């Protein structure tokens, strides 16, 4: 079982005829993703990566059943592209671009909630159901990183994801689903909103969270554990934990405000509710082994 995406999910790619859109669509299809259509205004009637291209999302859904949309669009067009997908009735959307205007992201999150849709991004590598399908750009051919298994991963950091996931594999595990929440200041879906999906997934036995300083998403995870919304073992690792106090970080989402969002705050909150926090990436695997043995879970 996968969360959000599997090999039966019918995927539309908005911006499919661009260089990146076409390149990664070909790799998604190679991986097993069921890409059924693409959209680029003015290109209807053409084919890209072997799938038909339409002027608009509405024209595509009129011809083909579509479950999810992946957006390869510049940040200034992301809000309109999302609105087009939501208006056409699509309930799962992944937005890859970073630097979406802050005011736009606030409106986009509200639009997603109003439509009952799950929108992942922006500033994300996407999502991957290991061994089945992906929406985004993942070097899935790296077996030391992308091995199917029973550990869920949710991450704010694209740069740390491969390193941490490789440690999961090195410890003898694999990954069920990997969700890139994204690193922009306003993520369209937050960690705590993904946790119930992992909780319900019978093929996910534990979760690894890759967090960062700034924001309060990791503290929200601690609250979810405390409130029994999530009851499975959880291991966290934080990027930016050694950043000097008062140092301005370059990552858009790494902002500490009103005395909240420090790595220490996050670690204290998670440890209080029984989660484990790795000091280094190489510790993630051993902590997983310990938690899973304690909980008597057979992998």
Backbone as a ProteinNet text record, in pm:
[ID]
protein_1_A
[PRIMARY]
XXXXXXXXXXXXXXXXXXXXXXXXXXXXXXXXXXXXXXXXXXXXXXXXXXXXXXXXXXXXXXXXXXXXXXXXXXXXXXXXXXXXXXXXXXXXXXXXXXXXXXXXXXXXXXXXXXXXXXXXXXXXXXXXXXXXXXXXXXXXXXXXXXXXXXXXXXXXXXXXXXXXXXXXXXXXXXXXXXXXXXXXXXXXXXXXXXXXXXXXXXXXXXXXXXXXXXXXXXXXXXXXXXXXXXXXXXXXXXXXXXXXXXXXXXXXXXXXXXXXXXXXXXXXXXXXXXXXXXXXXXXXXXXXXXXXXXXXXXX
[TERTIARY]
83.9	0	87.7	48.6	123.3	32.8	93.3	11.3	18.8	-92.9	-109.4	-97.7	5.6	37.6	69.9	18.3	63.9	65	93	108.5	-23.5	-136	-265.2	-312.5	-244.9	-283.1	-261.9	-368	-359.6	-311.3	-190.5	-120	-120.7	-147.2	-136.6	-12.9	59.6	175.6	147.8	138.9	121	259.4	281	413.8	497.4	433.6	500.9	596.2	573.5	657.4	784.6	799.9	925.3	1037.6	1160.2	1276.1	1271	1250.6	1246.2	1121.6	1008.5	884.5	891.5	942.6	952.9	1054.3	1170.9	1277.9	1230.7	1169.3	1130.4	1003.1	918.3	802.4	847.5	948.5	1002.5	1054	1123	1174.4	1062.1	959	845.8	777.9	759.2	698.4	787.9	918.9	1013.8	1002.3	976	968.1	837.2	737.7	609.3	491.9	515.8	409.1	312.2	183.8	79.1	47	138.3	117.7	25.5	-90.4	-191.4	-208.8	-160.7	-180.2	-88.7	-75.4	0.3	-74.6	-34.2	-95.6	12.6	4	79.2	-8.8	-48.1	-132.1	-66.7	-147.2	-97.9	-35.2	-26.8	38.6	-57.8	-187.3	-282.7	-267.8	-278.4	-262.6	-123.8	-29.3	105.3	115.6	226.8	258.4	392.9	403.9	529.7	551.5	669.9	700.5	597	536.6	441.4	300	270.1	134.8	75.6	-56.8	-120.4	-114.5	-100.6	-92.6	-221	-269.7	-392.2	-363.3	-453.4	-441.6	-461.1	-560.7	-598.9	-625.6	-626.2	-657.6	-802.7	-890.7	-1032.2	-1053.8	-983.1	-996.1	-937.7	-832.3	-773	-866.9	-926.8	-1013.4	-1143.7	-1177.9	-1296.5	-1275.3	-1150.2	-1118	-1067.3	-999	-925.8	-951.8	-970.4	-982.5	-846.1	-841.5	-715.8	-733.3	-636.5	-642.2	-550.2	-439.2	-337.3	-268.4	-215.2	-143.3	-8.6	92.4	227	257.9	301.7	322.4	470	509	639.4	617.8	594.4	567.4	652.8	684.7	758.2	675.4	742	669.6	560	579	476.8	349.2	356.5	238	176.9	239.3	196.4	53.6	17.7	-117.2	-223.6	-206.7	-305.4	-310.2	-193.8	-190.4	-260.4	-238.3	-308	-458.4	-498.8	-641.8	-705.1	-633.1	-684.9	-705.5	-610.4	-622.3	-736.9	-746.9	-853.3	-990.3	-1003.6	-1131.4	-1176.4	-1079	-1111.6	-1141.5	-1135.6	-1173.2	-1059.8	-935.4	-821	-791.1	-775.6	-763.9	-623.4	-529.6	-390.9	-301.2	-221.2	-136.3	1.3	105.7	242.4	301	354.4	411.5	560.5	643.4	786.3	862.2	819	899.6	916	1025.6	1047.9	1036.1	1020.6	1011	873.9	769.1	633.4	607.9	553.7	526.9	447.4	488.5	428.1	277.3	231.3	87.5	14.6	76.8	16.9	3.5	108.2	102.4	-8.7	-32.5	-142.1	-276.4	-295	-419	-428.3	-315.5	-314.4	-349.7	-296.5	-329.8	-477.7	-533.5	-676	-759.5	-717.6	-790.1	-786.6	-672.5	-660.2	-753.4	-756.8	-844.6	-991.1	-1026.2	-1165.1	-1210	-1115.4	-1147.3	-1135.6	-1088.8	-1068.1	-955.2	-855.1	-743.7	-618	-527	-394.8	-295.9	-229.7	-133.3	2.7	99.8	234.4	326.6	408.8	503	479.8	537.6	637.1	776.7	874	1014.2	1037	996.9	1008.3	1060	1120.8	1156.7	1037	928.5	807	778.3	707.9	672.6	702.7	736.5	765.5	711.8	639.6	596.8	696.8	784.1	902.9	870.4	927.1	907.3	781.6	702.7	575.1	560.9	572.8	545.9	607.7	627.6	677.4	619.7	608.5	571.8	678.5	771	879.5	1008.3	1118	1248.7	1333.9	1342.9	1422	1513.8	1641	1731.6	1706.8	1594.9	1548.1	1641.3	1732.4	1825.2	1934.5	1941.3	2038.4	1982.4	2019.9	1965.5	2002.5	2115	2157.3	2069	1984.1	1896.5	1749.7	1712.9	1571.1	1536.5	1526.5	1493.5	1357.8	1266.7	1134.5	1144.7	1057.6	1055.9	937.8	952.7	839.2	862	953.5	979.9	930.1	840	794.6	893.7	904.4	994.4	917.6	931.4	878.6	988.4	1005.4	1124.7	1100.2	1173.6	1176.2	1299.1	1397.5	1526.7	1556.4	1561.4	1597.4	1741.1	1832.4	1974.3	2004.7	1928.3	1953.2	1880	1781.7	1694.8	1772.3	1855.9	1931	2023.8	2088.1	2181.9	2110.9	2000	1927.1	1866.6	1809	1746.9	1850.4	1970.7	2078.7	2112.8	2105.5	2131	2021.4	1898.5	1787.9	1813.5	1856.4	1885.1	2005.8	2108.5	2230.2	2200.4	2098.8	2061.2	1976.9	1948.2	1873.3	1725.8	1683	1542.9	1524.6	1402.3	1369.9	1258	1215.5	1118.2	985.6	875.9	742	703.1	683.3	653.8	742.3	786.2	866.7	792.2	766.9	691	780.6	807.8	885.1	791	783.7	695.2	734.7	866.1	915.4	970.7	1050.1	1120.6	1077.6	969.1	922.3	860.2	849.6	798.3	657.9	572	435.7	418.1	445	421.1	271.4	233	91.2	32.3	116.9	78.1	187.7	150.3	246	270.9	381.1	415.4	298.3	236.4	130.3	9.3	-5.7	-117.5	-87.8	40	79.4	78	106.1	117.8	-1.6	-128	-240.1	-238.7	-183.9	-175.6	-76.5	37.4	133.2	76.6	0.4	-61.3	-155.5	-229.7	-327.8	-265.5	-143.4	-80.1	-23.7	-82	-40.6	97	151.3	284.3	390.9	355.7	453.9	460.8	579.2	595.3	656.7	725.1	788	809.3	836.2	854.9	982.8	1054.5	1170.1	1131.7	1153	1124	1255.2	1274.7	1393.4	1350.3	1383.5	1339.4	1451.9	1419.3	1515.9	1480.4	1573.7	1539	1439.8	1364.1	1264.9	1127.5	1024.8	888.9	851.7	730.6	681.1	628.5	658.9	601.7	643.4	767.9	814.5	750.8	728.3	655.5	511.8	452.6	317.5	316.9	426.4	438.7	440.7	513.7	516.3	375.9	299.6	162.1	76.9	98.1	22.1	53.6	180.3	217.7	155.4	162.7	105.7	-45	-113.5	-258.6	-299	-201	-225.2	-278	-257.4	-289.3	-192.5	-69.6	33.1	93.4	94.1	136.8	255.2	303.8	414.7	548.3	657.1	788.3	826.3	893	937.6	1079.2	1162.4	1299.5	1311.9	1373.4	1390.3	1537.5	1568.8	1700.4	1677.9	1759.4	1742	1864.2	1839.8	1943.3	1950.9	2070.8	2087.9	2104	2124.2	2130.6	2255.6	2361.2	2484.1	2495.4	2388.8	2393.8	2414.3	2503.3	2525.2	2398.3	2378.2	2260.5	2258.9	2145.3	2131.2	2177.5	2232.5	2280.7	2163.8	2161.6	2055.8	2086.6	1991.2	2010.1	1954.6	2007.5	1964.6	1835	1796.3	1677.6	1551.3	1461.5	1342	1257.2	1253.1	1169.3	1238	1370.1	1447.1	1447.2	1331.4	1317	1268.7	1341.3	1304.4	1234	1111.3	1034.9	971.1	957.9	886.9	939.3	1071.6	1131.7	1099.6	1035.4	1002.5	1076.7	1094.6	1154.6	1300.2	1359	1496.9	1502.4	1618.6	1634.5	1618	1668.1	1653.3	1506.4	1424.5	1281.1	1220.9	1258.9	1202.4	1246.5	1375.7	1427	1361	1351.3	1288.6	1143.5	1069.1	928.3	913.7	998.8	988.3	1032.4	1140.8	1188.2	1087.9	1018.2	919.2	808.5	774.7	665	715.5	846.5	898.8	959.5	966.4	1033.4	1184.3	1258.7	1404.6	1458.9	1568.2	1631.2	1776.8	1814.1	1951.1	2040.9	2159.5	2254.8	2323.3	2340.7	2404.5	2324.2	2333.6	2261.3	2290.9	2417	2453.3	2384.8	2329.6	2261.4	2116.4	2061.5	1920.7	1891.2	1975.9	1952.5	1954.5	2052.3	2061.1	1944	1898.3	1781.8	1656.2	1642.7	1529.1	1531.2	1647.8	1659.6	1617	1662.3	1630.1	1480.8	1420.3	1277.3	1192.3	1228.1	1148.6	1160.1	1281.6	1296.8	1215.5	1216.9	1141.3	992.6	944.9	802.6	766	869.5	849.2	781.1	829.8	778.2	869.7	812.8	890.9	895	1016	1033.7	1066.6
-119	0	124.5	226.4	350.7	464.7	575.3	690.2	790.9	850.8	955.3	902.4	823.3	784.1	636.4	568.5	434.2	418.3	297.6	280.1	282.3	289	301.5	447	537.4	678.4	738.7	799.1	856.7	1000.4	1025.4	1151	1239.6	1366.6	1471	1555	1598.9	1685.3	1820.1	1924.3	2059.7	2119.9	2159.3	2205	2091.9	1995.7	1873.4	1896.4	1998.2	2016.2	2096.5	2150.7	2215.7	2114.1	2163.5	2073.7	1983.2	2041.8	1962.8	1875.1	1930.4	1854.5	1729	1743.1	1626.5	1525.6	1575.3	1487	1401.2	1466.3	1390.7	1310.6	1352	1269.5	1136.2	1140.3	1015.7	923.3	981.8	900	850.4	931	885.1	765.4	772.6	660.5	537.8	558.9	448.2	379.9	460.1	405.2	330.3	355.1	286.9	378.8	510.2	606.9	606.7	611.6	607.2	749.7	807.5	941.8	929.8	996.6	977.4	1098.1	1215.4	1334.8	1446.3	1547.8	1667.3	1790.9	1905.2	2032.5	2136.2	2196.9	2318.3	2399.4	2519.2	2600.9	2620.2	2599	2614.4	2491	2382.6	2260	2142.2	2167.4	2056.3	1984.5	1852.1	1769.8	1710.1	1764.7	1709.3	1596.6	1527.4	1426.8	1461.4	1440.4	1459.9	1338.1	1279.8	1157.7	1048.1	1056	953	972.3	1084.7	1107.3	1231	1236.4	1348.4	1478	1588.1	1720.6	1797.8	1870.1	1949.2	2096.3	2183	2326.4	2356.3	2289.8	2319.6	2190.6	2201.5	2086.4	2043.4	2138.4	2104.6	2023.7	2058.7	1981.7	1841	1828.9	1696.9	1606.8	1660.2	1575.3	1541.3	1617.2	1584.4	1455.8	1430.9	1312.6	1195.1	1224.7	1121.6	1135.9	1024.2	1028	1058.6	1157.4	1201.9	1211.3	1156.6	1157.5	1261.3	1291	1377.2	1459.4	1574.3	1660.3	1700.9	1704.4	1747.7	1875	1979.4	2109.5	2136.9	2142.1	2192.1	2332.1	2427.5	2564.6	2661.4	2780.8	2881.3	2928	2977.2	3015	3118.8	3210.3	3314.6	3260.5	3140.1	3079.3	2969.8	2942.3	2827.7	2843.2	2961.1	2980.7	2955.2	3010.3	2990.5	2845.2	2780.1	2639.6	2551.1	2579.2	2503.1	2526.3	2650.8	2682	2606.8	2599	2527.2	2379.5	2319.1	2177.3	2155.7	2241.9	2227.1	2248.6	2348.5	2375.7	2258.5	2180.5	2063.9	1940.6	1954.9	1844.4	1754.4	1791.2	1708.8	1731	1622.3	1630.4	1606.1	1570.7	1550.8	1629.6	1720.2	1805	1816.3	1807.6	1828.5	1946.6	2044.3	2165.1	2168.2	2164.2	2147.3	2277.4	2385.2	2507.3	2570.9	2643.8	2717.5	2867.2	2943.2	3087.6	3136.6	3059.5	3107.3	3227.7	3336.7	3453.7	3416.2	3471.5	3433.8	3453.6	3565.7	3591.5	3486.6	3442.3	3337.2	3206.1	3169.8	3041.9	3040.3	3154	3161.4	3137.4	3197.5	3177.5	3034.1	2976.7	2840.3	2739	2758.2	2665.8	2673.2	2793.4	2809.3	2743.3	2760.8	2700.3	2548.4	2493.3	2347.9	2294.9	2361.7	2319.8	2331.4	2438.8	2459.4	2352.9	2301.6	2200.3	2058.3	2043.9	1910.3	1837.3	1912.5	1854.1	1851.4	1758.8	1756.7	1810.4	1919.9	1983	1980.9	1918.4	1903	2005.1	2073.8	2171.2	2306.8	2411.8	2404.3	2381.2	2403.1	2382.2	2240.6	2143.7	2003.1	1921.4	1807.1	1710.2	1626.6	1633.5	1560.7	1447.8	1346.8	1230.6	1103.7	999.2	871.2	756.6	668.5	542.8	438.5	396.9	323.8	194.1	183.6	66	68.9	177.2	183.5	306.3	424.7	545.7	666.3	773	896.9	1016.4	1127.1	1255.2	1355.1	1386.1	1475.3	1430.3	1467.4	1427.9	1360.4	1228.1	1145	1055.8	1045.3	952	809.2	753.9	625.2	510.4	534	428.5	404.7	488.3	468.6	367.7	241.7	134.6	151.7	215.8	233.8	334	405.6	506.8	469.8	429.2	409.5	261.2	205.6	64.1	52.8	-27	-43.6	-109.1	-66.7	-123.4	-71.5	-64.3	-35	87.1	174.7	296.8	416.3	494.2	615.3	728.4	817.8	932.7	1058.8	1162.3	1293.9	1396.2	1488.8	1571.1	1714.4	1806.4	1945.9	1974.7	1886.3	1914.2	1820.9	1873.8	1791.3	1743.7	1828.3	1793.2	1682.2	1673.6	1572.3	1440.8	1444.2	1327.6	1205.1	1219.3	1103.4	1047.9	1137.8	1093.4	1015.3	1067.7	1000.4	869.3	871.4	750.1	641.7	680.3	582.6	516.9	593.6	535.2	438.1	466.4	373.5	240.3	249.5	128.5	55.7	130.3	69.4	-9.4	34.1	-35.1	-159.3	-187.7	-308.2	-286.7	-160	-128.9	-76.7	-38.1	28.1	127.1	193.8	302.3	264.1	296	272.6	391.1	507.4	629.6	741.7	827.4	943.7	1068	1159.5	1280.5	1401.6	1476.4	1599.4	1715	1752.9	1861.8	1992.2	2012	2133.9	2231.9	2325.7	2415.3	2559.5	2591.1	2729.4	2768.2	2899	2942.6	2891.6	2879.3	2828.8	2699.8	2583.9	2457.7	2435.9	2385	2368.3	2247	2153.9	2045.9	2034.6	2021.8	2020	1876.5	1857.4	1724.8	1659.3	1732.1	1673.8	1633.8	1691	1654.3	1527.3	1491.6	1367.3	1248.7	1273.8	1165.3	1069.8	1119.3	1023.8	925.2	964.8	873.4	761.5	795.1	691.9	604.6	664	587.9	481.4	514.5	422.4	319.9	345	257.5	133.1	17.3	-107.3	-153.9	-92.6	-130.1	-27	62.7	153.9	124	83.6	44.6	154	247.7	357.8	472.1	590.8	709.6	781.4	826.5	914.3	1053.2	1152.7	1291.6	1368.6	1434.4	1516.3	1662.1	1724	1860	1961	2083.4	2192.8	2290.4	2379.3	2487.8	2580.6	2653.1	2745	2681.4	2763.4	2714.3	2629.5	2577.9	2498.4	2361.7	2319.2	2192.5	2073.3	2072.2	1957.7	1954.6	2071.2	2075.4	2025.4	2051.9	2001.4	1848.5	1789.8	1644	1590.8	1658.9	1618.2	1622.5	1724.1	1734.4	1619.1	1582.1	1471	1340	1320.5	1200	1201	1315.8	1328.5	1301.1	1343.6	1326.5	1193.7	1104.1	969.6	972.4	1082.1	1086.7	997	990.8	904.3	821.7	688.8	600.8	511.7	520.8	436.6	499.8	421.8	479.4	590.9	694.9	805.7	845.6	860.7	909.2	1038.5	1138.9	1268.3	1303.8	1375.3	1438.9	1582.3	1674.8	1816	1874.2	1936.9	2015.9	2151.4	2209.6	2341.2	2339.2	2221.5	2212.4	2279.3	2294.8	2357.7	2503.5	2559.2	2698.9	2791.3	2890.5	2984.3	3061	3089	3162.5	3300.9	3337.2	3467.7	3472	3361.6	3357.8	3346.6	3431.4	3425.5	3313.5	3224.6	3110.7	3143	3075.8	3105.1	3038.3	2931.6	2855.6	2935.2	2943.3	3026.7	2986.4	2855.7	2810.7	2811.4	2841	2831.5	2965.2	3002.7	3130.7	3105.9	3160.6	3147.4	3275.3	3261.9	3381.3	3364	3476.4	3480.7	3377.6	3348.9	3255.5	3110.3	3081.7	2943.3	2904.6	2773.4	2725	2685.6	2697.6	2654.4	2501.7	2449.9	2304.7	2248.5	2319.8	2272.8	2259.9	2358.1	2350.3	2224.8	2198	2084.3	1951.3	1942.5	1820.2	1794	1897.2	1881	1835	1894.3	1858	1712.9	1668.1	1531.3	1428.4	1457	1362.1	1347.9	1455.8	1452.2	1352	1333.1	1242.3	1105.6	1079.7	946.1	922.7	1025.9	1011	1014.7	962.4	964.7	1068.8	1134.3	1235.8	1196.8	1184.2	1146.6	1269	1255.7	1366.5	1380.3	1267.2	1267	1175.6	1197.1	1109.3	961.3	928.5	787.4	720.9	799.6	742.9	703.8	747	721.2	571.9	496.9	353.2	279.5	309.4	239.8	275.8	401	439.6	367.4	352.1	276.2	132.6	69.6	-67.9	-78.3	14.9	12.6	32	130.5	157	40.3	-16.6	-126.6	-250.6	-274.2	-387.2	-365.3	-242.1	-210.1	-231.3	-194.8	-207.2	-344.9	-433.1	-571.4	-576.5	-491	-489.7	-574.9	-663.4	-746.3	-678.6	-652.5	-588.4	-694.6
0	0	0	-73.3	-79.1	-35.3	8.5	41.5	-73.6	-103.8	-205.7	-347.8	-375.3	-512.4	-521.5	-626.2	-659.3	-810.6	-857.9	-1002.9	-1077.9	-1006.9	-1075	-1082.3	-1011.9	-1011.9	-1150.3	-1204.8	-1340.2	-1328.8	-1381.1	-1358.3	-1483.2	-1460.4	-1562.4	-1531	-1634.5	-1616.3	-1680.5	-1598.5	-1649.4	-1675	-1800.1	-1840.8	-1897.3	-1958.8	-2003.6	-2120.2	-2201.5	-2320.3	-2292.7	-2172.5	-2137.5	-2124.4	-2122.6	-2116.6	-1994.7	-1876.2	-1753.4	-1748.1	-1789.9	-1786.8	-1871.3	-1992.6	-2081.7	-2028.7	-1985.6	-1937.6	-1820.7	-1719.4	-1600.8	-1622	-1715.1	-1748.3	-1806.4	-1892.2	-1948.3	-1837.6	-1738.3	-1628.1	-1537.8	-1517.5	-1436.9	-1502.2	-1632.3	-1704.8	-1696.6	-1711.5	-1700.2	-1564	-1459	-1323.7	-1299.3	-1383.2	-1367.4	-1343.6	-1341	-1318.2	-1435.8	-1404.3	-1505.7	-1553	-1633.5	-1688.1	-1808.9	-1802.4	-1906.6	-1997.8	-1955.1	-2038.4	-1989.5	-2075.4	-2039.1	-2083.7	-2029.3	-2066.5	-2094.8	-2210.7	-2244.3	-2338.3	-2300.2	-2388.8	-2525	-2629.6	-2765.9	-2825.4	-2748.4	-2798.8	-2812.2	-2805.5	-2815.3	-2948.7	-2942.5	-3061.7	-3073.8	-2999.9	-2999.7	-2896.4	-2900.5	-2798.9	-2736.7	-2607.2	-2535.4	-2447	-2456.6	-2381.2	-2409.1	-2527.1	-2567.5	-2518.5	-2451.5	-2402.3	-2469.5	-2485.4	-2555.5	-2475.5	-2549	-2488	-2517.4	-2417.2	-2429.4	-2399.6	-2448.7	-2420.4	-2272.2	-2211.9	-2073.5	-1996.6	-1864.4	-1780.3	-1803	-1814.5	-1833.5	-1961.7	-2067.9	-2192.4	-2175.3	-2095.1	-2071.6	-1993.7	-1884.4	-1802	-1874.1	-1976.1	-2055	-2133.9	-2174.4	-2255.8	-2173.6	-2062.6	-1989.5	-1840.3	-1770.5	-1624.2	-1563.5	-1474.8	-1414.5	-1263.2	-1189.4	-1042.8	-980.1	-1047.1	-986.5	-1093.9	-1052.1	-1145.2	-1086.5	-1173.5	-1137.8	-1215	-1143.2	-1205.2	-1229.8	-1358	-1400	-1455.8	-1368.8	-1413.1	-1332	-1386	-1308.1	-1189.3	-1084.3	-961.1	-982.4	-1075.1	-1094.4	-1156.4	-1215.2	-1274.9	-1188.3	-1073.8	-993	-941.8	-896	-840.7	-946.2	-1065.2	-1171.2	-1216.1	-1223.4	-1264.5	-1162.5	-1033.1	-929.4	-938.3	-954.1	-963.7	-1080.4	-1190.6	-1307.2	-1274.8	-1203.6	-1167.2	-1068.6	-967.9	-867.8	-930.5	-1018.8	-1084.9	-1171.9	-1219.1	-1301.8	-1217.2	-1085.1	-996.4	-953.1	-980.2	-941	-793.3	-718.2	-572.9	-520.5	-607.1	-565.1	-660.5	-605.3	-687.6	-622.2	-703.4	-657.3	-733.6	-659.2	-719.4	-687.1	-790.3	-771.5	-752.7	-814.9	-820.6	-682.8	-666	-542.1	-569.6	-462	-476.8	-518.3	-489.9	-516.4	-426.1	-479.2	-394.4	-270	-156.3	-27.5	-27.3	-79.7	-80.8	-163.8	-273	-355.8	-278.7	-201.4	-130.2	-25.8	37.7	134.6	66.1	-50.1	-125.2	-177.2	-216.4	-268.9	-161.3	-41.6	68.6	102.6	104.6	131	21.5	-104.4	-216.8	-208.9	-170.6	-157.5	-49.6	65.8	174.8	134.4	67.1	24.7	-74.6	-153.4	-254.4	-201.4	-76.7	-22.1	-90.6	-137.6	-212.4	-127.7	-159.5	-98	-200.2	-165.7	-255.1	-186.8	-249.3	-195.2	-260.6	-181.8	-236.3	-174.3	-235	-341.3	-283.6	-373	-339.5	-289.8	-370.4	-333.5	-450.8	-418.7	-522.7	-564	-485.6	-519.1	-422.7	-472.9	-391.2	-470.6	-397.9	-463	-379	-443.1	-383.9	-431.1	-341.9	-381.2	-454.5	-574.4	-656.7	-740.7	-730.3	-800.9	-891	-834.8	-913.1	-843.3	-921.8	-863	-937.1	-865.9	-923.7	-879.8	-969.8	-935.1	-998.9	-936	-992.2	-886.3	-896.9	-807.9	-890.8	-853.9	-923.4	-876.5	-918.4	-867	-901.4	-994.9	-1035.2	-931	-826.9	-719.2	-619.2	-635.3	-551	-404.4	-377.9	-238.8	-165.2	-240.5	-181.4	-197.8	-318.3	-350.3	-353.4	-233.1	-215.8	-148.6	-204.2	-141.8	-4.7	83.8	218.3	297.4	429.1	516.3	607	566.8	642.8	561.7	619	552.7	576.9	480.1	493	455.5	537	500.8	527.7	434.6	437.7	394	455.8	412.9	328	330.8	269.3	154.1	33.4	-81.2	-73.2	-25.2	-22.1	77.6	187.2	288.9	261.4	173.5	155.9	111.3	8.5	-39.8	67	142.4	245.6	356.1	403	511	462.5	343.5	290.4	266.1	225	208.8	342.7	451.5	584	624.2	584.2	610.7	539.7	414.2	336.1	393	432.1	487	614.6	687.3	811.2	785	659	625.4	599.8	592.9	568.7	426	396.1	269.7	296	192.5	206.9	143	212	155.7	67.5	126.8	52.6	104.8	13.3	50.6	4.7	98	69.5	93.7	-11.5	1	31.7	158.3	199.6	131.3	115.1	52.5	153.5	104.4	193.8	188.7	119.6	116.2	250.7	279.3	410.6	442.4	340.1	362.2	282.8	343.9	272.6	255.2	140.6	111.7	183.2	224.4	315.8	420.5	547	655.9	704.5	776.2	827.7	900.3	990.6	1073.9	991.6	872.5	785.3	706.1	695	626.9	723	850.8	948.6	952.7	947.5	950.5	834.9	720.5	605.8	634.1	694.3	733.4	845.7	934.5	1043.1	988.1	884.2	826.8	732.4	687	589	657.8	627.8	692.5	646.8	542.9	495.5	533.7	624	683.8	833.4	878.7	1019	1105.3	1043.9	1117.2	1019.2	1072.1	988.3	1026.5	924.9	944.6	895.1	979.8	944.7	932.5	817.8	795	804.9	917.1	942.7	933.5	966.7	966.4	1077.7	1107.5	1198.2	1128.4	1205.8	1151	1141.9	1159.3	1151.8	1272.6	1270.8	1384.5	1341.4	1218.6	1170.4	1254.5	1300.9	1377.9	1516.9	1575.1	1702.3	1684.5	1569.7	1541	1535.4	1486.6	1485.6	1628.4	1714.5	1856	1916.5	1883.3	1932.2	1878.8	1750.7	1692	1762.6	1798.9	1873	2012	2076.5	2211.4	2211.1	2104.8	2094.6	2031	2010.1	1955.1	1811.7	1742.3	1599.3	1523.1	1573.5	1515.4	1627.4	1611	1719.9	1683.1	1561.4	1518.3	1558.1	1555.3	1587.8	1490.1	1543.3	1459.5	1496.6	1394.1	1409.7	1331.3	1391.6	1325.4	1313.2	1207.4	1193.5	1148.4	1201.5	1170.9	1100.1	986	923	992.3	997.1	1057.7	1207.9	1265.4	1411.3	1467.8	1386.1	1435.1	1392.2	1336.8	1293.3	1413	1400.7	1512.7	1546.1	1673.5	1716.5	1651.9	1596.9	1533.8	1389.6	1339.1	1201.3	1105.1	1003.4	902.6	804.5	784.7	695	557.3	454.8	319.3	279.7	351.3	312.6	345.3	248	264.1	383.6	414.8	524.7	659.6	659.8	784.2	856.6	908.2	975.7	1118.2	1214.1	1354.8	1396.4	1443.9	1480.3	1616.9	1686.9	1816.2	1914.6	1905.8	2000.3	1972.1	1858.8	1823.8	1696.7	1679.6	1557.1	1569.7	1687.5	1702.9	1703.9	1665.1	1665.1	1805.9	1907.1	2045.4	2084.3	2045.8	2074.3	2013.2	1890.1	1817.8	1880.6	1911.7	1972.3	2106.9	2190	2321.7	2308.3	2214.6	2196.5	2153.5	2062.1	2010.7	2114.3	2184	2285	2398.9	2430	2538.3	2509	2380.8	2345.3	2298.7	2314.6	2288.6	2152.6	2069.2	1940.1	1960.3	1865.4	1871.7	1775.8	1813.7	1729.5	1706.6	1580	1545.1	1544.6	1604.8	1603.8	1469.1	1400.5	1268.9	1176.2	1045	951.4	971.9	1003.8	1018	1137.5	1230.1	1347.1	1319.1	1206.3	1177.6	1172.7	1104.4	1090.7	1223.1	1308.8	1437.2	1527.5	1521.7	1600.7	1552	1421.6	1367.9	1419.4	1413.6	1461.9	1607.5	1688.2	1831	1854.7	1786.3	1804.5	1758.2	1644.9	1589.5	1676.8	1731.6	1824	1951.7	2002.1	2123.3	2103.4	1985.1	1954.6	1898.9	1888.4	1841.3	1704.6	1615.8	1479	1392.2	1313.5	1221.8	1084.5	1037.6	906.7	803.3
[MASK]
+++++++++++++++++++++++++++++++++++++++++++++++++++++++++++++++++++++++++++++++++++++++++++++++++++++++++++++++++++++++++++++++++++++++++++++++++++++++++++++++++++++++++++++++++++++++++++++++++++++++++++++++++++++++++++++++++++++++++++++++++++++++++++++++++++++++++++++++++++++++++++++++++++++++++++

